[in-house]
Amino acid sequence: MARDPNVSTAGSAAQVREVVAVSATADADPAWLLRRPESNRAVAFTFVVPDGSTVDLAFDGPT
């Protein structure tokens, strides 16, 4: 697979560092880590169906 020229390597590295910093703690909560921050919704899996649309298997996070 070819590298996407629209994706910044530096930006990707910064995002990886952020994910590691948040998820590498002893008290990391998987439900919180999987949530969508804008909606407090946790998406466990996103399925791509034959027509190209997507369906999320999700649960609501704590309020």
C-alpha positions as CSV (number, residue, x, y, z in Angstrom):
1,M,0.0,0.0,0.0
2,A,1.4,3.4,-1.0
3,R,1.8,6.1,1.6
4,D,-0.9,8.8,1.5
5,P,0.8,12.1,0.5
6,N,-1.9,14.0,2.4
7,V,-1.0,12.4,5.7
8,S,1.7,14.1,7.8
9,T,4.3,11.8,9.2
10,A,5.0,14.2,12.0
11,G,1.3,14.6,12.8
12,S,0.9,10.8,12.8
13,A,3.8,10.4,15.2
14,A,2.4,13.0,17.5
15,Q,-1.0,11.3,17.5
16,V,0.7,7.9,18.3
17,R,2.6,9.6,21.2
18,E,-0.7,11.0,22.5
19,V,-2.5,7.6,22.3
20,V,0.4,5.9,24.1
21,A,0.5,8.6,26.9
22,V,-3.3,8.2,27.5
23,S,-3.6,4.4,27.2
24,A,-0.4,3.2,28.8
25,T,-1.6,4.1,32.4
26,A,-2.5,1.5,35.0
27,D,-6.0,3.0,35.3
28,A,-6.8,3.3,31.6
29,D,-10.5,2.6,31.0
30,P,-11.2,0.8,27.7
31,A,-14.7,2.2,27.5
32,W,-13.4,5.7,27.8
33,L,-10.6,5.1,25.3
34,L,-13.0,3.7,22.7
35,R,-15.6,6.6,23.0
36,R,-16.1,9.3,20.4
37,P,-15.1,12.4,22.4
38,E,-17.6,14.6,20.6
39,S,-20.6,12.4,21.6
40,N,-19.3,10.3,24.6
41,R,-20.1,7.3,22.4
42,A,-17.8,4.2,22.4
43,V,-17.4,2.4,19.1
44,A,-16.2,-1.1,19.5
45,F,-16.2,-1.9,15.8
46,T,-17.1,-0.2,12.5
47,F,-18.3,-2.6,9.8
48,V,-18.2,-1.7,6.1
49,V,-21.1,-3.2,4.3
50,P,-21.2,-4.2,0.6
51,D,-22.6,-0.9,-0.5
52,G,-19.7,1.0,1.0
53,S,-21.6,2.5,3.9
54,T,-20.6,1.8,7.5
55,V,-22.4,0.6,10.6
56,D,-21.0,1.1,14.1
57,L,-21.3,-1.5,16.9
58,A,-21.3,1.0,19.8
59,F,-22.3,1.6,23.3
60,D,-22.9,4.9,25.2
61,G,-20.3,5.9,27.7
62,P,-20.8,7.3,31.2
63,T,-22.7,10.5,31.4
